[in-house]
Amino acid sequence: METNRKGPAGETIDTPRHRALASTSRVEILGLVRAENGLSAADVAERTGLHLNTVRAHLDRLVDAGILVKARASAGQSGRPAWRYRAVADDPAPAPYRALASALLEHLAAAGEDARETAARAGQESGRSVAAAVPPAPPVDTVLAVLDGLGFDPGEQPSDTGDTVVHLHRCPFLDLVGKQPDAMCGLHAGVVRGALREAGAPDATVVLEPFGAPTACVVRMLLPGARP
């Protein structure tokens, strides 16, 4: 049985992580993904000159070590989308919200409930609470303030379909997303709904698309009265 080793200061060494980073090629790949989140294996192969199969093996090793998370992102294109890889954030989300997320995952694992729906309900309550603490603003501005405060680096994007589109350029919960993607994405969609409700838009429609863009997750909000 493998045991974790101790470092010089008595800290526990995360053996899988350290082994994953023992390769100079994997360190280079990690640097590329950190600098340009949302890369596919083909993107990495083009930038490094490594064979595609070699790149895939390195990326899978980094995913297994919890350093990267992968998901499929169509970016609006037809056909089966490629896996895209994002780096787990070094700086975690604010402690109270992160604690809620971790506790929720543990509860869902034990209860066997519908992960997305249960998480969305919990997220809505959290979103209302967080939104109540930010300065009063129109609904979309409130959502942006809440998401920014939680570390998602949100940015509103142009849209000609009547909905409001926001890209989340980073996710401080990617390590948890890797464990329970439906629950975590449901939780975050619930947070947006809760923030909108607190800001006076209780009937808004919210859709969260994990990796909906090559370098970001996508939130789509349709507020009452907006052009369909």
PyRosetta script that sets phi, psi and omega in degrees:
from pyrosetta import init, pose_from_sequence

init()
pose = pose_from_sequence("METNRKGPAGETIDTPRHRALASTSRVEILGLVRAENGLSAADVAERTGLHLNTVRAHLDRLVDAGILVKARASAGQSGRPAWRYRAVADDPAPAPYRALASALLEHLAAAGEDARETAARAGQESGRSVAAAVPPAPPVDTVLAVLDGLGFDPGEQPSDTGDTVVHLHRCPFLDLVGKQPDAMCGLHAGVVRGALREAGAPDATVVLEPFGAPTACVVRMLLPGARP")
pose.set_psi(1, 132.4)
pose.set_omega(1, -178.1)
pose.set_phi(2, -82.8)
pose.set_psi(2, 135.3)
pose.set_omega(2, 178.0)
pose.set_phi(3, -119.9)
pose.set_psi(3, 151.8)
pose.set_omega(3, 177.3)
pose.set_phi(4, -71.8)
pose.set_psi(4, 139.8)
pose.set_omega(4, 178.4)
pose.set_phi(5, -88.1)
pose.set_psi(5, 164.2)
pose.set_omega(5, 179.4)
pose.set_phi(6, -102.0)
pose.set_psi(6, 141.5)
pose.set_omega(6, 177.2)
pose.set_phi(7, -85.0)
pose.set_psi(7, 178.7)
pose.set_omega(7, -176.1)
pose.set_phi(8, -63.8)
pose.set_psi(8, -24.9)
pose.set_omega(8, 179.4)
pose.set_phi(9, -97.2)
pose.set_psi(9, 9.4)
pose.set_omega(9, 179.2)
pose.set_phi(10, 89.1)
pose.set_psi(10, 1.7)
pose.set_omega(10, -178.7)
pose.set_phi(11, -77.3)
pose.set_psi(11, 153.6)
pose.set_omega(11, 177.3)
pose.set_phi(12, -79.2)
pose.set_psi(12, 128.8)
pose.set_omega(12, 178.8)
pose.set_phi(13, -87.3)
pose.set_psi(13, 126.9)
pose.set_omega(13, 177.0)
pose.set_phi(14, -77.2)
pose.set_psi(14, 92.5)
pose.set_omega(14, -172.0)
pose.set_phi(15, -57.2)
pose.set_psi(15, -48.8)
pose.set_omega(15, 179.6)
pose.set_phi(16, -57.5)
pose.set_psi(16, -40.6)
pose.set_omega(16, -179.8)
pose.set_phi(17, -65.3)
pose.set_psi(17, -46.3)
pose.set_omega(17, -178.1)
pose.set_phi(18, -65.7)
pose.set_psi(18, -37.8)
pose.set_omega(18, 178.0)
pose.set_phi(19, -66.6)
pose.set_psi(19, -37.7)
pose.set_omega(19, 179.5)
pose.set_phi(20, -63.4)
pose.set_psi(20, -33.7)
pose.set_omega(20, -177.6)
pose.set_phi(21, -93.5)
pose.set_psi(21, 8.4)
pose.set_omega(21, 179.2)
pose.set_phi(22, -76.7)
pose.set_psi(22, -14.6)
pose.set_omega(22, 179.8)
pose.set_phi(23, -94.3)
pose.set_psi(23, 129.4)
pose.set_omega(23, 178.4)
pose.set_phi(24, -64.6)
pose.set_psi(24, -31.9)
pose.set_omega(24, 178.2)
pose.set_phi(25, -65.9)
pose.set_psi(25, -41.1)
pose.set_omega(25, 179.7)
pose.set_phi(26, -69.6)
pose.set_psi(26, -35.0)
pose.set_omega(26, 175.8)
pose.set_phi(27, -63.2)
pose.set_psi(27, -42.2)
pose.set_omega(27, 177.9)
pose.set_phi(28, -63.1)
pose.set_psi(28, -43.8)
pose.set_omega(28, -179.7)
pose.set_phi(29, -63.5)
pose.set_psi(29, -42.4)
pose.set_omega(29, 178.3)
pose.set_phi(30, -60.4)
pose.set_psi(30, -41.2)
pose.set_omega(30, 178.5)
pose.set_phi(31, -61.8)
pose.set_psi(31, -40.0)
pose.set_omega(31, 178.5)
pose.set_phi(32, -64.0)
pose.set_psi(32, -44.4)
pose.set_omega(32, -177.9)
pose.set_phi(33, -68.1)
pose.set_psi(33, -39.1)
pose.set_omega(33, 177.3)
pose.set_phi(34, -62.5)
pose.set_psi(34, -38.7)
pose.set_omega(34, -176.8)
pose.set_phi(35, -75.9)
pose.set_psi(35, -26.1)
pose.set_omega(35, -174.2)
pose.set_phi(36, -143.3)
pose.set_psi(36, 70.6)
pose.set_omega(36, -175.3)
pose.set_phi(37, -54.2)
pose.set_psi(37, 142.2)
pose.set_omega(37, 177.7)
pose.set_phi(38, 99.3)
pose.set_psi(38, 18.3)
pose.set_omega(38, -179.3)
pose.set_phi(39, -76.1)
pose.set_psi(39, 145.6)
pose.set_omega(39, 171.8)
pose.set_phi(40, -92.0)
pose.set_psi(40, 170.4)
pose.set_omega(40, 177.1)
pose.set_phi(41, -61.9)
pose.set_psi(41, -38.1)
pose.set_omega(41, 179.0)
pose.set_phi(42, -64.2)
pose.set_psi(42, -38.4)
pose.set_omega(42, 177.2)
pose.set_phi(43, -60.6)
pose.set_psi(43, -45.9)
pose.set_omega(43, -178.1)
pose.set_phi(44, -65.0)
pose.set_psi(44, -42.1)
pose.set_omega(44, 179.8)
pose.set_phi(45, -61.3)
pose.set_psi(45, -40.3)
pose.set_omega(45, 179.7)
pose.set_phi(46, -64.6)
pose.set_psi(46, -39.4)
pose.set_omega(46, -176.3)
pose.set_phi(47, -77.6)
pose.set_psi(47, -30.2)
pose.set_omega(47, -175.9)
pose.set_phi(48, -98.7)
pose.set_psi(48, -21.3)
pose.set_omega(48, -176.0)
pose.set_phi(49, 81.5)
pose.set_psi(49, 3.3)
pose.set_omega(49, 178.2)
pose.set_phi(50, -79.6)
pose.set_psi(50, 156.1)
pose.set_omega(50, 177.1)
pose.set_phi(51, -64.8)
pose.set_psi(51, 144.8)
pose.set_omega(51, -176.1)
pose.set_phi(52, -57.5)
pose.set_psi(52, -41.9)
pose.set_omega(52, -179.8)
pose.set_phi(53, -65.5)
pose.set_psi(53, -35.4)
pose.set_omega(53, 176.9)
pose.set_phi(54, -65.9)
pose.set_psi(54, -42.7)
pose.set_omega(54, 178.9)
pose.set_phi(55, -61.3)
pose.set_psi(55, -45.8)
pose.set_omega(55, 179.9)
pose.set_phi(56, -58.7)
pose.set_psi(56, -41.8)
pose.set_omega(56, 179.2)
pose.set_phi(57, -63.7)
pose.set_psi(57, -42.4)
pose.set_omega(57, 178.8)
pose.set_phi(58, -64.4)
pose.set_psi(58, -43.7)
pose.set_omega(58, -179.6)
pose.set_phi(59, -63.2)
pose.set_psi(59, -42.6)
pose.set_omega(59, 179.1)
pose.set_phi(60, -63.3)
pose.set_psi(60, -35.8)
pose.set_omega(60, 178.2)
pose.set_phi(61, -64.3)
pose.set_psi(61, -41.0)
pose.set_omega(61, 178.7)
pose.set_phi(62, -68.7)
pose.set_psi(62, -34.8)
pose.set_omega(62, 175.4)
pose.set_phi(63, -66.4)
pose.set_psi(63, -46.2)
pose.set_omega(63, -179.5)
pose.set_phi(64, -60.2)
pose.set_psi(64, -30.9)
pose.set_omega(64, 179.9)
pose.set_phi(65, -83.3)
pose.set_psi(65, -2.5)
pose.set_omega(65, 179.2)
pose.set_phi(66, 79.7)
pose.set_psi(66, 15.3)
pose.set_omega(66, -178.1)
pose.set_phi(67, -91.0)
pose.set_psi(67, -34.5)
pose.set_omega(67, 175.6)
pose.set_phi(68, -120.0)
pose.set_psi(68, 158.5)
pose.set_omega(68, 172.1)
pose.set_phi(69, -127.0)
pose.set_psi(69, 141.2)
pose.set_omega(69, 179.4)
pose.set_phi(70, -118.9)
pose.set_psi(70, 149.1)
pose.set_omega(70, 175.9)
pose.set_phi(71, -155.9)
pose.set_psi(71, 162.7)
pose.set_omega(71, 179.4)
pose.set_phi(72, -91.7)
pose.set_psi(72, 136.9)
pose.set_omega(72, 179.3)
pose.set_phi(73, -133.7)
pose.set_psi(73, 117.9)
pose.set_omega(73, -177.0)
pose.set_phi(74, -81.5)
pose.set_psi(74, -27.6)
pose.set_omega(74, -176.4)
pose.set_phi(75, 55.0)
pose.set_psi(75, 32.6)
pose.set_omega(75, 177.3)
pose.set_phi(76, 80.8)
pose.set_psi(76, 4.3)
pose.set_omega(76, -178.0)
pose.set_phi(77, -93.8)
pose.set_psi(77, 153.2)
pose.set_omega(77, 179.4)
pose.set_phi(78, -80.8)
pose.set_psi(78, 166.4)
pose.set_omega(78, 178.9)
pose.set_phi(79, 87.8)
pose.set_psi(79, 178.2)
pose.set_omega(79, -178.4)
pose.set_phi(80, -76.9)
pose.set_psi(80, 117.4)
pose.set_omega(80, -176.9)
pose.set_phi(81, -71.2)
pose.set_psi(81, 154.1)
pose.set_omega(81, 177.8)
pose.set_phi(82, -77.9)
pose.set_psi(82, 156.5)
pose.set_omega(82, 170.9)
pose.set_phi(83, -66.1)
pose.set_psi(83, 137.6)
pose.set_omega(83, 172.1)
pose.set_phi(84, -121.8)
pose.set_psi(84, 148.2)
pose.set_omega(84, -171.2)
pose.set_phi(85, -117.4)
pose.set_psi(85, 137.7)
pose.set_omega(85, 176.8)
pose.set_phi(86, -130.6)
pose.set_psi(86, 150.9)
pose.set_omega(86, -178.1)
pose.set_phi(87, -88.2)
pose.set_psi(87, 137.5)
pose.set_omega(87, 174.5)
pose.set_phi(88, -66.8)
pose.set_psi(88, 135.3)
pose.set_omega(88, -175.9)
pose.set_phi(89, -65.5)
pose.set_psi(89, 140.2)
pose.set_omega(89, 174.5)
pose.set_phi(90, -73.7)
pose.set_psi(90, -33.5)
pose.set_omega(90, -179.2)
pose.set_phi(91, -101.9)
pose.set_psi(91, 119.6)
pose.set_omega(91, -176.2)
pose.set_phi(92, -72.5)
pose.set_psi(92, 169.3)
pose.set_omega(92, 176.8)
pose.set_phi(93, -70.4)
pose.set_psi(93, 166.5)
pose.set_omega(93, 177.1)
pose.set_phi(94, -51.2)
pose.set_psi(94, 139.4)
pose.set_omega(94, -171.0)
pose.set_phi(95, -54.4)
pose.set_psi(95, -47.2)
pose.set_omega(95, -176.4)
pose.set_phi(96, -61.3)
pose.set_psi(96, -42.6)
pose.set_omega(96, -178.6)
pose.set_phi(97, -71.1)
pose.set_psi(97, -37.9)
pose.set_omega(97, 178.8)
pose.set_phi(98, -65.0)
pose.set_psi(98, -39.0)
pose.set_omega(98, 178.0)
pose.set_phi(99, -62.7)
pose.set_psi(99, -40.7)
pose.set_omega(99, 176.9)
pose.set_phi(100, -60.7)
pose.set_psi(100, -45.2)
pose.set_omega(100, -178.2)
pose.set_phi(101, -62.6)
pose.set_psi(101, -45.5)
pose.set_omega(101, -179.9)
pose.set_phi(102, -64.0)
pose.set_psi(102, -42.9)
pose.set_omega(102, 179.2)
pose.set_phi(103, -63.9)
pose.set_psi(103, -38.2)
pose.set_omega(103, 179.7)
pose.set_phi(104, -64.1)
pose.set_psi(104, -43.0)
pose.set_omega(104, 178.8)
pose.set_phi(105, -60.1)
pose.set_psi(105, -43.3)
pose.set_omega(105, 179.6)
pose.set_phi(106, -63.0)
pose.set_psi(106, -41.2)
pose.set_omega(106, -180.0)
pose.set_phi(107, -64.3)
pose.set_psi(107, -44.9)
pose.set_omega(107, -178.5)
pose.set_phi(108, -65.4)
pose.set_psi(108, -38.0)
pose.set_omega(108, 179.3)
pose.set_phi(109, -63.2)
pose.set_psi(109, -35.0)
pose.set_omega(109, -177.9)
pose.set_phi(110, -83.1)
pose.set_psi(110, -33.2)
pose.set_omega(110, -172.5)
pose.set_phi(111, -91.9)
pose.set_psi(111, -22.6)
pose.set_omega(111, -178.9)
pose.set_phi(112, 67.1)
pose.set_psi(112, 30.2)
pose.set_omega(112, -178.8)
pose.set_phi(113, -83.7)
pose.set_psi(113, 172.0)
pose.set_omega(113, 174.1)
pose.set_phi(114, -64.1)
pose.set_psi(114, 107.0)
pose.set_omega(114, -170.3)
pose.set_phi(115, -60.6)
pose.set_psi(115, -48.4)
pose.set_omega(115, -173.8)
pose.set_phi(116, -66.3)
pose.set_psi(116, -44.7)
pose.set_omega(116, -176.8)
pose.set_phi(117, -68.6)
pose.set_psi(117, -43.4)
pose.set_omega(117, 179.5)
pose.set_phi(118, -63.0)
pose.set_psi(118, -43.2)
pose.set_omega(118, 179.6)
pose.set_phi(119, -65.4)
pose.set_psi(119, -38.2)
pose.set_omega(119, -179.3)
pose.set_phi(120, -63.2)
pose.set_psi(120, -38.5)
pose.set_omega(120, 178.6)
pose.set_phi(121, -65.6)
pose.set_psi(121, -43.3)
pose.set_omega(121, 178.5)
pose.set_phi(122, -65.2)
pose.set_psi(122, -40.5)
pose.set_omega(122, -179.9)
pose.set_phi(123, -64.1)
pose.set_psi(123, -35.7)
pose.set_omega(123, -179.3)
pose.set_phi(124, -63.8)
pose.set_psi(124, -42.0)
pose.set_omega(124, 177.7)
pose.set_phi(125, -64.2)
pose.set_psi(125, -40.9)
pose.set_omega(125, 178.7)
pose.set_phi(126, -65.4)
pose.set_psi(126, -41.0)
pose.set_omega(126, 179.9)
pose.set_phi(127, -62.3)
pose.set_psi(127, -40.2)
pose.set_omega(127, 177.8)
pose.set_phi(128, -64.1)
pose.set_psi(128, -41.1)
pose.set_omega(128, -179.1)
pose.set_phi(129, -65.1)
pose.set_psi(129, -45.3)
pose.set_omega(129, -179.6)
pose.set_phi(130, -66.3)
pose.set_psi(130, -41.5)
pose.set_omega(130, -178.5)
pose.set_phi(131, -65.2)
pose.set_psi(131, -32.0)
pose.set_omega(131, 179.9)
pose.set_phi(132, -66.0)
pose.set_psi(132, -19.6)
pose.set_omega(132, -177.2)
pose.set_phi(133, -93.4)
pose.set_psi(133, -5.9)
pose.set_omega(133, 179.1)
pose.set_phi(134, -98.3)
pose.set_psi(134, 157.9)
pose.set_omega(134, -179.9)
pose.set_phi(135, -58.8)
pose.set_psi(135, 142.9)
pose.set_omega(135, 179.6)
pose.set_phi(136, -55.7)
pose.set_psi(136, 138.0)
pose.set_omega(136, -178.6)
pose.set_phi(137, -160.6)
pose.set_psi(137, 166.9)
pose.set_omega(137, 174.2)
pose.set_phi(138, -56.8)
pose.set_psi(138, 158.1)
pose.set_omega(138, -173.6)
pose.set_phi(139, -52.9)
pose.set_psi(139, -48.7)
pose.set_omega(139, -177.6)
pose.set_phi(140, -65.0)
pose.set_psi(140, -41.1)
pose.set_omega(140, 178.2)
pose.set_phi(141, -63.5)
pose.set_psi(141, -36.0)
pose.set_omega(141, 176.9)
pose.set_phi(142, -63.8)
pose.set_psi(142, -44.1)
pose.set_omega(142, 178.4)
pose.set_phi(143, -60.5)
pose.set_psi(143, -44.5)
pose.set_omega(143, 179.7)
pose.set_phi(144, -61.1)
pose.set_psi(144, -40.6)
pose.set_omega(144, 179.3)
pose.set_phi(145, -65.7)
pose.set_psi(145, -41.0)
pose.set_omega(145, 179.4)
pose.set_phi(146, -65.1)
pose.set_psi(146, -47.8)
pose.set_omega(146, -178.6)
pose.set_phi(147, -65.1)
pose.set_psi(147, -37.6)
pose.set_omega(147, 178.0)
pose.set_phi(148, -65.6)
pose.set_psi(148, -41.5)
pose.set_omega(148, 179.2)
pose.set_phi(149, -64.6)
pose.set_psi(149, -27.6)
pose.set_omega(149, 179.0)
pose.set_phi(150, -86.9)
pose.set_psi(150, -3.9)
pose.set_omega(150, 173.7)
pose.set_phi(151, 95.6)
pose.set_psi(151, 19.2)
pose.set_omega(151, -176.5)
pose.set_phi(152, -88.3)
pose.set_psi(152, -8.1)
pose.set_omega(152, -178.8)
pose.set_phi(153, 50.7)
pose.set_psi(153, 61.1)
pose.set_omega(153, -175.6)
pose.set_phi(154, -78.0)
pose.set_psi(154, 151.5)
pose.set_omega(154, 175.8)
pose.set_phi(155, -145.4)
pose.set_psi(155, 125.4)
pose.set_omega(155, 179.0)
pose.set_phi(156, -72.2)
pose.set_psi(156, 139.3)
pose.set_omega(156, -177.3)
pose.set_phi(157, -115.5)
pose.set_psi(157, 153.0)
pose.set_omega(157, 176.6)
pose.set_phi(158, -61.0)
pose.set_psi(158, 145.1)
pose.set_omega(158, 178.1)
pose.set_phi(159, -148.4)
pose.set_psi(159, 136.1)
pose.set_omega(159, 177.6)
pose.set_phi(160, -112.9)
pose.set_psi(160, 18.8)
pose.set_omega(160, -177.5)
pose.set_phi(161, -109.6)
pose.set_psi(161, 5.3)
pose.set_omega(161, 177.8)
pose.set_phi(162, 92.1)
pose.set_psi(162, -15.1)
pose.set_omega(162, 177.6)
pose.set_phi(163, -95.0)
pose.set_psi(163, 165.8)
pose.set_omega(163, 175.9)
pose.set_phi(164, -99.9)
pose.set_psi(164, 126.3)
pose.set_omega(164, -176.3)
pose.set_phi(165, -111.3)
pose.set_psi(165, 127.6)
pose.set_omega(165, 178.9)
pose.set_phi(166, -125.2)
pose.set_psi(166, 129.0)
pose.set_omega(166, 175.0)
pose.set_phi(167, -95.1)
pose.set_psi(167, 133.4)
pose.set_omega(167, 174.6)
pose.set_phi(168, -100.0)
pose.set_psi(168, 105.8)
pose.set_omega(168, -171.3)
pose.set_phi(169, -80.1)
pose.set_psi(169, -13.9)
pose.set_omega(169, 174.7)
pose.set_phi(170, -148.9)
pose.set_psi(170, 158.1)
pose.set_omega(170, 178.3)
pose.set_phi(171, -133.5)
pose.set_psi(171, 110.6)
pose.set_omega(171, 179.8)
pose.set_phi(172, -75.1)
pose.set_psi(172, 6.0)
pose.set_omega(172, -179.5)
pose.set_phi(173, -117.0)
pose.set_psi(173, 17.4)
pose.set_omega(173, -173.8)
pose.set_phi(174, -59.7)
pose.set_psi(174, -32.7)
pose.set_omega(174, 177.8)
pose.set_phi(175, -63.2)
pose.set_psi(175, -36.6)
pose.set_omega(175, 177.6)
pose.set_phi(176, -76.5)
pose.set_psi(176, -33.2)
pose.set_omega(176, 176.5)
pose.set_phi(177, -60.3)
pose.set_psi(177, -38.2)
pose.set_omega(177, 178.9)
pose.set_phi(178, -62.8)
pose.set_psi(178, -27.7)
pose.set_omega(178, -179.9)
pose.set_phi(179, -83.5)
pose.set_psi(179, -39.0)
pose.set_omega(179, -173.5)
pose.set_phi(180, -149.8)
pose.set_psi(180, 75.9)
pose.set_omega(180, -173.4)
pose.set_phi(181, -61.9)
pose.set_psi(181, -41.9)
pose.set_omega(181, -178.4)
pose.set_phi(182, -61.9)
pose.set_psi(182, -42.8)
pose.set_omega(182, -178.5)
pose.set_phi(183, -66.0)
pose.set_psi(183, -46.4)
pose.set_omega(183, -175.7)
pose.set_phi(184, -68.2)
pose.set_psi(184, -41.2)
pose.set_omega(184, 179.0)
pose.set_phi(185, -69.7)
pose.set_psi(185, -34.4)
pose.set_omega(185, 174.7)
pose.set_phi(186, -65.2)
pose.set_psi(186, -39.2)
pose.set_omega(186, 178.1)
pose.set_phi(187, -60.9)
pose.set_psi(187, -45.8)
pose.set_omega(187, -177.3)
pose.set_phi(188, -69.6)
pose.set_psi(188, -37.7)
pose.set_omega(188, 175.1)
pose.set_phi(189, -62.9)
pose.set_psi(189, -38.6)
pose.set_omega(189, 177.0)
pose.set_phi(190, -63.7)
pose.set_psi(190, -38.2)
pose.set_omega(190, 177.6)
pose.set_phi(191, -59.7)
pose.set_psi(191, -44.1)
pose.set_omega(191, 179.1)
pose.set_phi(192, -63.0)
pose.set_psi(192, -44.3)
pose.set_omega(192, 178.8)
pose.set_phi(193, -61.4)
pose.set_psi(193, -42.2)
pose.set_omega(193, 179.9)
pose.set_phi(194, -64.5)
pose.set_psi(194, -39.9)
pose.set_omega(194, 178.6)
pose.set_phi(195, -65.0)
pose.set_psi(195, -41.5)
pose.set_omega(195, 178.2)
pose.set_phi(196, -63.8)
pose.set_psi(196, -41.4)
pose.set_omega(196, 179.1)
pose.set_phi(197, -61.9)
pose.set_psi(197, -44.6)
pose.set_omega(197, -179.9)
pose.set_phi(198, -63.7)
pose.set_psi(198, -31.4)
pose.set_omega(198, -177.6)
pose.set_phi(199, -88.7)
pose.set_psi(199, 4.8)
pose.set_omega(199, 174.9)
pose.set_phi(200, 99.2)
pose.set_psi(200, 16.8)
pose.set_omega(200, 178.0)
pose.set_phi(201, -125.8)
pose.set_psi(201, 66.7)
pose.set_omega(201, -174.1)
pose.set_phi(202, -69.3)
pose.set_psi(202, -20.2)
pose.set_omega(202, -175.5)
pose.set_phi(203, -101.9)
pose.set_psi(203, 14.1)
pose.set_omega(203, 179.7)
pose.set_phi(204, -68.3)
pose.set_psi(204, 146.8)
pose.set_omega(204, 174.8)
pose.set_phi(205, -95.7)
pose.set_psi(205, 133.9)
pose.set_omega(205, -177.9)
pose.set_phi(206, -127.7)
pose.set_psi(206, 129.9)
pose.set_omega(206, 173.6)
pose.set_phi(207, -128.4)
pose.set_psi(207, 130.5)
pose.set_omega(207, 176.3)
pose.set_phi(208, -113.5)
pose.set_psi(208, 123.0)
pose.set_omega(208, -179.5)
pose.set_phi(209, -107.8)
pose.set_psi(209, 105.1)
pose.set_omega(209, 177.3)
pose.set_phi(210, -59.8)
pose.set_psi(210, 128.4)
pose.set_omega(210, -179.1)
pose.set_phi(211, 54.4)
pose.set_psi(211, 34.7)
pose.set_omega(211, -179.7)
pose.set_phi(212, -65.6)
pose.set_psi(212, -18.5)
pose.set_omega(212, 172.1)
pose.set_phi(213, -124.7)
pose.set_psi(213, 157.3)
pose.set_omega(213, -176.1)
pose.set_phi(214, -54.4)
pose.set_psi(214, -34.1)
pose.set_omega(214, -175.9)
pose.set_phi(215, -118.2)
pose.set_psi(215, 16.9)
pose.set_omega(215, -176.3)
pose.set_phi(216, -161.6)
pose.set_psi(216, 156.9)
pose.set_omega(216, 164.2)
pose.set_phi(217, -84.2)
pose.set_psi(217, 154.1)
pose.set_omega(217, -172.8)
pose.set_phi(218, -121.7)
pose.set_psi(218, 130.2)
pose.set_omega(218, 173.3)
pose.set_phi(219, -109.5)
pose.set_psi(219, 128.6)
pose.set_omega(219, 176.3)
pose.set_phi(220, -116.3)
pose.set_psi(220, 126.4)
pose.set_omega(220, -179.0)
pose.set_phi(221, -123.4)
pose.set_psi(221, 128.4)
pose.set_omega(221, 174.4)
pose.set_phi(222, -115.9)
pose.set_psi(222, 109.6)
pose.set_omega(222, -177.5)
pose.set_phi(223, -88.1)
pose.set_psi(223, 147.8)
pose.set_omega(223, 178.0)
pose.set_phi(224, -53.9)
pose.set_psi(224, 135.4)
pose.set_omega(224, 179.6)
pose.set_phi(225, 91.3)
pose.set_psi(225, -11.8)
pose.set_omega(225, 178.9)
pose.set_phi(226, -75.0)
pose.set_psi(226, 153.9)
pose.set_omega(226, 179.9)
pose.set_phi(227, -67.8)
pose.set_psi(227, 125.0)
pose.set_omega(227, -178.9)
pose.set_phi(228, -70.0)
pose.dump_pdb("model.pdb")
